[in-house]
Amino acid sequence: MWKAAVGFFLVAFVPLASCADVARSLRQYTYPPDFRYLTREEVRSAMWQLAYHSRELGRLVRGTDASQHRRSEIIEHLRAMESAAASLDQSGWPSNHPLIDMNLANFRQDMMTAREAVERDPPNFLLAAPLTGACIYCHGGR
């Protein structure tokens, strides 16, 4: 009797262990070729990076030290944010996250504009400050 139960377990539940691999391979047939499927890990990783660099950017922009001295750090964080956002928009085609698709292009443009403003001589730090709260547009008050 227990052998039958073990056999049932192996037949019924072992295939579930590889569902992620199966799902990944099936996506090539279930989504059009120009569709970008973003995994939960990709989105989570990019969002954590954006959150970290946004917090650091806010600390630098609001700091008591003159922003001129922290200019290179601010540029570094803006570039890192651009890179994290670019990882979510590699193909330029729609993805399985419509909220990201709807807002990412404008967010990337704002980051690029802020970085270019900080890189100018003399630098303009005004456009970098609003980026620290830009997460609110998609995530609301969460």
Phi, psi and omega per residue, in radians:
M1 nan -0.795 -3.123
W2 -1.172 -0.511 3.098
K3 -1.139 -0.645 3.099
A4 -1.166 -0.666 3.122
A5 -1.164 -0.725 3.105
V6 -1.133 -0.732 3.104
G7 -1.074 -0.761 3.092
F8 -1.069 -0.751 3.127
F9 -1.031 -0.822 -3.120
L10 -1.102 -0.707 -3.130
V11 -1.272 -0.650 -3.040
A12 -1.528 -0.665 -2.956
F13 -1.888 -0.438 3.132
V14 -1.112 -0.695 3.091
P15 -1.067 -0.466 3.127
L16 -1.146 -0.475 -3.136
A17 -1.115 -0.492 -3.123
S18 -1.813 0.329 -3.133
C19 -1.058 -0.646 -3.139
A20 -1.086 -0.730 3.107
D21 -1.166 -0.723 3.124
V22 -1.127 -0.785 3.137
A23 -1.056 -0.720 -3.140
R24 -1.096 -0.727 -3.125
S25 -1.295 -0.531 3.127
L26 -1.270 -0.435 -3.113
R27 -1.020 -0.550 -3.135
Q28 -1.151 -0.353 3.124
Y29 -1.786 -0.375 -3.060
T30 -1.686 -0.245 3.107
Y31 -2.089 2.598 3.100
P32 -1.133 2.732 -3.085
P33 -1.074 -0.465 -3.111
D34 -1.573 0.201 -3.141
F35 -1.715 2.361 -3.139
R36 -1.845 1.982 3.084
Y37 -1.553 2.046 3.115
L38 -1.669 2.142 3.106
T39 -1.311 2.806 3.119
R40 -1.038 -0.661 -3.137
E41 -1.164 -0.699 3.120
E42 -1.094 -0.803 -3.132
V43 -1.147 -0.817 -3.117
R44 -1.069 -0.773 -3.136
S45 -1.085 -0.817 -3.140
A46 -1.122 -0.703 -3.135
M47 -1.174 -0.663 3.089
W48 -1.133 -0.706 3.102
Q49 -1.104 -0.789 3.117
L50 -1.067 -0.736 -3.138
A51 -1.106 -0.775 -3.130
Y52 -1.088 -0.885 -3.082
H53 -1.215 -0.540 3.075
S54 -1.149 -0.746 3.114
R55 -1.114 -0.763 3.122
E56 -1.147 -0.689 3.092
L57 -1.069 -0.775 3.101
G58 -1.058 -0.722 3.108
R59 -1.081 -0.725 -3.115
L60 -1.252 -0.703 -3.097
V61 -1.239 -0.652 -3.130
R62 -1.560 -0.049 -3.077
G63 -1.083 2.795 -3.133
T64 -1.387 -0.399 3.097
D65 -1.192 2.672 3.089
A66 -1.095 2.360 -3.089
S67 -1.131 -0.403 3.118
Q68 -0.999 -0.669 -3.104
H69 -1.261 -0.418 -3.103
R70 -1.822 0.220 -3.069
R71 -0.975 -0.820 -3.106
S72 -1.135 -0.634 3.089
E73 -1.149 -0.723 3.131
I74 -1.095 -0.776 3.118
I75 -1.090 -0.716 3.135
E76 -1.059 -0.776 3.137
H77 -1.191 -0.675 3.103
L78 -1.126 -0.706 3.097
R79 -1.124 -0.720 3.110
A80 -1.109 -0.687 3.093
M81 -1.140 -0.726 3.097
E82 -1.067 -0.720 3.137
S83 -1.134 -0.755 3.113
A84 -1.106 -0.735 3.123
A85 -1.184 -0.644 3.130
A86 -1.129 -0.528 3.128
S87 -1.147 -0.387 3.102
L88 -1.540 -0.206 -3.045
D89 -2.290 0.903 -3.058
Q90 -1.269 -0.609 -3.043
S91 -1.690 -0.392 -3.070
G92 1.407 -0.004 3.129
W93 -1.719 2.929 3.130
P94 -1.061 2.700 3.109
S95 -2.202 -3.057 3.113
N96 -1.473 0.178 3.102
H97 -2.143 1.534 -3.064
P98 -1.063 -0.559 3.128
L99 -1.162 -0.692 3.072
I100 -1.139 -0.814 3.141
D101 -1.008 -0.689 -3.065
M102 -1.239 -0.592 -2.985
N103 -1.925 -0.295 -2.985
L104 -1.160 -0.702 -3.111
A105 -1.071 -0.784 3.114
N106 -1.153 -0.685 3.132
F107 -1.120 -0.766 3.114
R108 -1.102 -0.679 3.110
Q109 -1.129 -0.732 3.114
D110 -1.094 -0.707 3.127
M111 -1.151 -0.747 -3.140
M112 -1.127 -0.750 3.124
T113 -1.099 -0.736 3.124
A114 -1.123 -0.762 3.136
R115 -1.111 -0.766 3.123
E116 -1.091 -0.638 3.121
A117 -1.174 -0.656 3.127
V118 -1.272 -0.555 -3.126
E119 -1.326 -0.295 3.135
R120 -1.156 2.862 3.084
D121 -2.113 1.919 0.037
P122 -1.342 2.642 -3.111
P123 -1.262 2.640 3.068
N124 -2.080 1.968 -3.071
F125 -1.636 -0.045 -3.052
L126 -1.131 -0.589 -3.100
L127 -1.370 -0.306 3.133
A128 -1.358 -0.561 -3.071
A129 -1.052 -0.794 -3.120
P130 -1.142 -0.355 -3.139
L131 -1.148 -0.421 -3.120
T132 -1.186 -0.371 3.111
G133 -1.982 0.210 -3.064
A134 -1.191 -0.330 3.141
C135 -1.095 -0.456 -3.103
I136 -1.032 -0.565 -3.087
Y137 -1.059 -0.675 3.140
C138 -1.672 -0.668 -3.007
H139 -1.666 -0.113 -3.141
G140 1.099 -2.493 -3.092
G141 -1.610 0.298 -3.097
R142 -1.179 nan nan
